Amino acid sequence: MGFLLEGLLAITWKQIVMYAIGGILIYLALKKDFEPALLMPMGFGAILVNLPNTGVINQMVEGIGESQGIIQWLFEIGIEASEAMPLLLFIGIGAMIDFGPLLSNPKMFLFGAAAQFGIFITVIIACLLGFPMKDAAAIGIIGAADGPTSILVSQVLKSQYMGAIAVAAYSYMALVPIIQPLAIRLTTTKKERLIRMPYNPKSVSRTTRILFPIIVSIIAGIVAPMSVSLVGFLMFGNLLRECGCLERLSETAQGTLANLITLLLGITISFSMQAEQFLTLQTVMIMGLGLAAFVFDTVAGVMFAKVLNLFLKEKVNPMVGAAGISAFPMSARVIQKMAIQEDSTNHLLMHAIGANVSGQIASVLAGGMILYLVPQMIR
């Protein structure tokens, strides 16, 4: 009874708040089905790392010495020391992606590029709010709507706000079905949302599918050298998928590898969600900036489509531009659902998927550019 009372008295109000945050993340994962593979481990981990006198983080134990905590060990080995977990996850993501819709309609590359606008605007805003450049850059990358990229950039730049950035990135990815429709409706008219885009797919040869990940990796290495680890692992996973003779490896990357890394990554990131460093004004600001970045990216994609329509004979539905973010395939599904709500016979899914996979490439390139430019600006 004495041990129980001592443990209860050791709990601070900040830790209680973190229990509530962990509970909310678990609720969103299990009840609302918002990115459950990540939000559930993150939520449970947030509770674990804020329990007093436990063995999940390193601490001094009377009569024994230092006890190495498992979550802190995973964090130091898999993220802090080597960036291994986010990079390995990209192999699985690459193996899941079919670039066929993009290759059959290459102009969708433009929407992936346009929808990264919010990243750089948010970096500027974060700097104006007083964040150091390295932290501002890590915050801005939330707009990529790509959790692993956000984690990797914040880790490489040694941002002290990795936990808040990871929570913001994955939370807003999970909230795509809520955030994007609101942003799209505010920036489009009903007439624009009714624009039809017949899908006439062009056949994509196996040779093209195989050459594509190789060529993209080479171009990325020339244009943004720091993106090679991101783009290279993504494209390696896609090459496993498309080569046609490594089906078992492709299936392992898509299933076992991706699931295992996702599981470990979610609970490992919770190490940086310890109450004392997480519950700060800066965390609230990061959540707000992350939302702004996400909305800016969505709006940028929509507005770019509107600009293109001034010059195109066959108009583009501006909603497709919003799919240029990296939240694959959730954003494409949102666009398809909105199109059907406006006109039950208007199917935009394949166009949206083309823009969406383009956003996956653009987001890792943007992350690489941030990693290349920021250290030079800090010097």
NORKA-V977864 format. One record per residue. N is the residue number from 0. RES is the residue in one small letter. BURIAL is # if it has 16 or more other ideal C-beta (glycine too) atoms within 10 Angstrom, else .. D_FIRST is the distance of its C-alpha to the first C-alpha in Angstrom with 2 decimals. Layout:
# NORKA-V977864
n & res & burial & d_first
N & RES & BURIAL & D_FIRST
N & RES & BURIAL & D_FIRST
This chain:
# NORKA-V977864
n & res & burial & d_first
0 & m & . & 0.00
1 & g & . & 3.79
2 & f & . & 5.46
3 & l & . & 5.13
4 & l & . & 6.27
5 & e & . & 8.58
6 & g & . & 9.91
7 & l & . & 10.70
8 & l & . & 12.38
9 & a & . & 14.33
10 & i & . & 15.99
11 & t & . & 19.45
12 & w & . & 21.76
13 & k & . & 24.03
14 & q & # & 21.50
15 & i & . & 20.93
16 & v & . & 24.74
17 & m & # & 24.91
18 & y & # & 22.58
19 & a & . & 25.15
20 & i & # & 28.03
21 & g & # & 26.69
22 & g & . & 26.37
23 & i & . & 29.92
24 & l & # & 31.29
25 & i & # & 29.81
26 & y & . & 31.25
27 & l & # & 34.64
28 & a & # & 34.66
29 & l & . & 33.76
30 & k & . & 35.10
31 & k & . & 38.06
32 & d & . & 38.83
33 & f & # & 39.21
34 & e & # & 39.30
35 & p & # & 36.35
36 & a & . & 36.74
37 & l & # & 35.88
38 & l & # & 33.97
39 & m & # & 31.31
40 & p & # & 30.46
41 & m & # & 30.70
42 & g & # & 28.39
43 & f & # & 25.72
44 & g & # & 26.21
45 & a & # & 25.87
46 & i & # & 22.32
47 & l & # & 21.53
48 & v & # & 23.03
49 & n & # & 21.16
50 & l & # & 17.60
51 & p & . & 16.38
52 & n & . & 16.33
53 & t & . & 17.60
54 & g & . & 20.60
55 & v & # & 23.08
56 & i & # & 24.70
57 & n & . & 25.76
58 & q & . & 23.55
59 & m & . & 23.21
60 & v & . & 20.49
61 & e & . & 20.12
62 & g & . & 21.95
63 & i & . & 23.35
64 & g & . & 25.33
65 & e & . & 26.02
66 & s & . & 24.51
67 & q & . & 26.90
68 & g & # & 25.53
69 & i & . & 27.33
70 & i & # & 28.09
71 & q & # & 29.43
72 & w & . & 31.45
73 & l & # & 32.95
74 & f & # & 33.80
75 & e & # & 35.47
76 & i & . & 37.40
77 & g & # & 38.31
78 & i & # & 38.94
79 & e & # & 39.01
80 & a & . & 41.07
81 & s & . & 43.34
82 & e & # & 43.13
83 & a & . & 43.16
84 & m & # & 41.06
85 & p & # & 43.04
86 & l & # & 46.32
87 & l & # & 45.60
88 & l & # & 44.68
89 & f & # & 48.18
90 & i & # & 49.73
91 & g & # & 48.06
92 & i & # & 49.05
93 & g & # & 52.62
94 & a & # & 52.85
95 & m & # & 51.91
96 & i & # & 54.57
97 & d & . & 58.08
98 & f & # & 60.36
99 & g & # & 63.25
100 & p & # & 63.24
101 & l & # & 63.29
102 & l & # & 66.04
103 & s & # & 68.15
104 & n & # & 67.91
105 & p & . & 67.59
106 & k & . & 67.85
107 & m & # & 64.19
108 & f & # & 63.46
109 & l & # & 64.41
110 & f & # & 61.60
111 & g & # & 58.98
112 & a & # & 60.35
113 & a & # & 60.66
114 & a & # & 57.10
115 & q & # & 55.73
116 & f & # & 57.22
117 & g & # & 53.94
118 & i & # & 52.40
119 & f & # & 54.91
120 & i & # & 55.04
121 & t & # & 51.27
122 & v & # & 51.47
123 & i & . & 53.99
124 & i & # & 51.92
125 & a & # & 48.78
126 & c & # & 50.90
127 & l & . & 52.26
128 & l & . & 48.72
129 & g & . & 48.05
130 & f & # & 46.37
131 & p & . & 47.71
132 & m & # & 50.12
133 & k & # & 47.88
134 & d & # & 45.06
135 & a & # & 47.63
136 & a & # & 49.12
137 & a & # & 45.78
138 & i & # & 45.05
139 & g & # & 48.53
140 & i & # & 48.16
141 & i & # & 45.65
142 & g & # & 48.88
143 & a & # & 49.80
144 & a & # & 47.34
145 & d & # & 46.50
146 & g & # & 42.88
147 & p & # & 43.61
148 & t & # & 46.40
149 & s & # & 44.22
150 & i & # & 41.57
151 & l & # & 44.27
152 & v & # & 46.16
153 & s & # & 43.15
154 & q & # & 42.12
155 & v & # & 45.65
156 & l & # & 46.14
157 & k & . & 42.80
158 & s & # & 41.74
159 & q & # & 38.48
160 & y & # & 37.94
161 & m & # & 37.77
162 & g & # & 34.60
163 & a & # & 36.11
164 & i & # & 39.44
165 & a & # & 38.05
166 & v & # & 36.12
167 & a & # & 39.27
168 & a & # & 41.59
169 & y & # & 39.78
170 & s & # & 38.91
171 & y & # & 42.56
172 & m & # & 43.73
173 & a & # & 41.65
174 & l & # & 43.11
175 & v & # & 46.73
176 & p & # & 47.58
177 & i & . & 46.71
178 & i & # & 47.93
179 & q & # & 51.19
180 & p & # & 52.81
181 & l & . & 52.33
182 & a & # & 53.84
183 & i & # & 56.68
184 & r & . & 57.66
185 & l & . & 57.80
186 & t & # & 60.23
187 & t & # & 62.43
188 & t & . & 64.78
189 & k & . & 64.96
190 & k & . & 68.29
191 & e & # & 66.76
192 & r & # & 63.92
193 & l & . & 66.61
194 & i & # & 68.44
195 & r & . & 69.01
196 & m & # & 68.82
197 & p & . & 70.37
198 & y & . & 68.83
199 & n & . & 71.53
200 & p & . & 69.71
201 & k & . & 71.68
202 & s & . & 71.19
203 & v & # & 69.28
204 & s & . & 70.41
205 & r & . & 68.14
206 & t & . & 69.67
207 & t & . & 68.69
208 & r & # & 65.10
209 & i & . & 64.91
210 & l & . & 66.64
211 & f & # & 64.60
212 & p & # & 61.28
213 & i & . & 63.32
214 & i & . & 65.45
215 & v & # & 62.54
216 & s & # & 60.73
217 & i & . & 63.91
218 & i & . & 64.56
219 & a & # & 60.97
220 & g & . & 61.37
221 & i & . & 64.51
222 & v & . & 63.47
223 & a & # & 59.82
224 & p & . & 59.08
225 & m & # & 55.40
226 & s & # & 54.99
227 & v & # & 56.08
228 & s & # & 52.61
229 & l & # & 51.63
230 & v & # & 54.93
231 & g & # & 55.63
232 & f & # & 52.48
233 & l & # & 52.95
234 & m & # & 56.57
235 & f & # & 55.84
236 & g & # & 53.61
237 & n & # & 56.44
238 & l & # & 58.96
239 & l & # & 56.94
240 & r & # & 57.28
241 & e & # & 60.96
242 & c & . & 62.47
243 & g & . & 62.73
244 & c & . & 62.11
245 & l & . & 58.39
246 & e & . & 56.92
247 & r & . & 54.09
248 & l & # & 53.05
249 & s & # & 53.36
250 & e & . & 51.20
251 & t & # & 48.57
252 & a & # & 48.60
253 & q & # & 48.35
254 & g & . & 45.66
255 & t & . & 43.54
256 & l & # & 43.87
257 & a & # & 43.48
258 & n & . & 40.48
259 & l & . & 38.66
260 & i & # & 39.39
261 & t & # & 38.49
262 & l & . & 35.09
263 & l & # & 34.35
264 & l & # & 35.94
265 & g & # & 33.84
266 & i & # & 30.45
267 & t & # & 31.86
268 & i & # & 33.16
269 & s & # & 29.68
270 & f & # & 29.19
271 & s & # & 31.36
272 & m & # & 29.30
273 & q & # & 26.65
274 & a & # & 26.07
275 & e & . & 27.68
276 & q & # & 30.88
277 & f & # & 31.09
278 & l & # & 30.63
279 & t & . & 33.88
280 & l & . & 37.18
281 & q & # & 38.81
282 & t & # & 36.73
283 & v & . & 37.96
284 & m & # & 41.47
285 & i & # & 41.24
286 & m & # & 40.28
287 & g & . & 43.28
288 & l & # & 45.60
289 & g & # & 44.59
290 & l & # & 45.49
291 & a & # & 48.75
292 & a & # & 49.61
293 & f & # & 49.04
294 & v & # & 51.22
295 & f & # & 53.88
296 & d & # & 54.16
297 & t & # & 54.62
298 & v & # & 57.18
299 & a & # & 59.01
300 & g & # & 59.53
301 & v & # & 60.86
302 & m & # & 63.18
303 & f & # & 64.51
304 & a & # & 65.51
305 & k & . & 67.30
306 & v & . & 69.21
307 & l & # & 70.23
308 & n & # & 71.52
309 & l & . & 74.08
310 & f & . & 75.78
311 & l & . & 75.04
312 & k & . & 77.32
313 & e & . & 74.60
314 & k & . & 71.77
315 & v & # & 68.12
316 & n & # & 65.52
317 & p & # & 63.46
318 & m & # & 60.24
319 & v & # & 60.80
320 & g & # & 60.61
321 & a & # & 57.03
322 & a & # & 56.10
323 & g & # & 56.88
324 & i & # & 53.25
325 & s & # & 51.28
326 & a & # & 48.87
327 & f & # & 50.50
328 & p & # & 51.17
329 & m & # & 49.27
330 & s & # & 51.72
331 & a & # & 54.73
332 & r & # & 53.27
333 & v & # & 52.71
334 & i & # & 56.36
335 & q & # & 57.59
336 & k & . & 55.63
337 & m & # & 57.02
338 & a & # & 60.53
339 & i & . & 60.41
340 & q & . & 59.18
341 & e & # & 62.28
342 & d & . & 64.65
343 & s & . & 63.64
344 & t & . & 66.37
345 & n & # & 65.50
346 & h & # & 63.53
347 & l & # & 62.42
348 & l & # & 59.80
349 & m & # & 61.77
350 & h & # & 62.88
351 & a & # & 59.32
352 & i & # & 58.07
353 & g & # & 60.79
354 & a & # & 59.64
355 & n & # & 55.97
356 & v & # & 56.46
357 & s & # & 58.66
358 & g & # & 55.73
359 & q & # & 53.62
360 & i & # & 56.23
361 & a & # & 56.77
362 & s & # & 53.10
363 & v & # & 52.78
364 & l & # & 56.11
365 & a & # & 54.88
366 & g & # & 51.77
367 & g & # & 54.08
368 & m & # & 56.31
369 & i & # & 53.38
370 & l & # & 52.35
371 & y & . & 55.99
372 & l & . & 56.86
373 & v & # & 53.83
374 & p & . & 53.80
375 & q & . & 57.53
376 & m & . & 57.04
377 & i & . & 54.32
378 & r & . & 56.57
